[in-house]
Amino acid sequence: MEALGVIWEDAKSLFSFANAQVAYVYKLQKNLESLNKKWNDLQNMEKDVLTAIDRAESTGVMKRTDEVIGWLQKFQKLQEVSF
């Protein structure tokens, strides 16, 4: 009878593992679509930031801050390693 309990616990563990894997694969397409949308949003944000920077710098009103320079550098690195 004890062996049956061990087998039952092993079966539950295997089912739990398989269930997690199925859920991962099931959600993969949705997650990839969401990631792609967010990536496109981020690229559009970069364009907007660069446009605003160019406009502000051309009028001499503002200069790039270290924070902006850092963000642009981080985004550039992301672009180099993605897609």
Residue pairs with C-beta under 8 A, 6 or more apart in sequence:
39 82
39 83
42 75
46 72
46 75
49 68
49 71
49 72
50 72
53 64
53 68
56 62
57 63
57 64
